[in-house]
């Protein structure tokens, strides 16, 4: 779900920016991810990309049905 949400955010931002450039959408303050200049936006996108890469580096990780179990 993390990867799906991150990639959906990237895709929506790219589509909106492309639509603004072509003239199909009204101009907003949304920048193109990983291309446009900006400090905080770039940091947020790089952190999100790092989380996606971390998920991709662990292919054998599986979630169990029980989130945790108390040891008695």
C-alpha positions in Angstrom: 0.0 0.0 0.0 2.9 2.3 0.7 4.3 1.9 -2.8 0.9 2.2 -4.4 0.3 5.5 -2.6 3.7 6.9 -3.3 3.6 6.0 -7.0 0.0 7.4 -7.3 1.2 10.7 -5.8 4.0 10.9 -8.3 1.7 10.0 -11.2 -0.9 12.6 -10.2 1.7 15.3 -9.8 3.2 14.5 -13.2 -0.2 14.5 -14.9 -1.2 17.8 -13.3 2.1 19.4 -14.2 1.9 18.1 -17.7 -1.7 19.3 -18.1 -0.6 22.8 -16.9 2.2 22.9 -19.4 0.1 21.8 -22.3 -2.7 24.2 -21.3 -5.4 21.7 -20.5 -5.5 22.5 -16.7 -5.4 25.7 -14.8 -2.0 26.8 -13.5 -1.3 25.9 -9.9 1.8 25.9 -7.7 2.5 22.2 -8.1 6.0 21.4 -9.3 7.2 18.5 -11.4 8.6 15.8 -9.0 12.4 15.3 -9.0 12.9 17.9 -11.8 11.7 21.3 -10.6 13.7 23.4 -8.2 12.5 23.5 -4.6 14.0 22.4 -1.3 11.2 21.0 0.8 9.4 19.3 -2.1 12.6 17.7 -3.3 13.3 16.4 0.3 9.8 15.0 0.6 10.0 13.3 -2.8 13.4 11.8 -2.1 12.2 10.5 1.3 9.2 8.9 -0.4 11.4 7.4 -3.1 13.7 6.0 -0.4 10.8 4.3 1.3 9.7 2.7 -2.0 13.3 1.5 -2.6 13.4 0.1 1.0 10.2 -1.9 0.3 11.6 -3.1 -3.0 14.9 -4.3 -1.3 12.9 -6.8 0.9 11.1 -9.2 -1.5 10.8 -12.1 0.9 9.1 -10.2 3.7 5.6 -11.4 4.4 3.1 -10.1 6.9 1.5 -12.7 9.2 -2.1 -12.8 10.1 -1.4 -11.9 13.7 0.3 -8.5 14.0 2.0 -9.4 17.3 1.8 -12.0 20.0 2.6 -11.7 23.7 5.1 -14.2 25.0 4.1 -15.7 28.3 
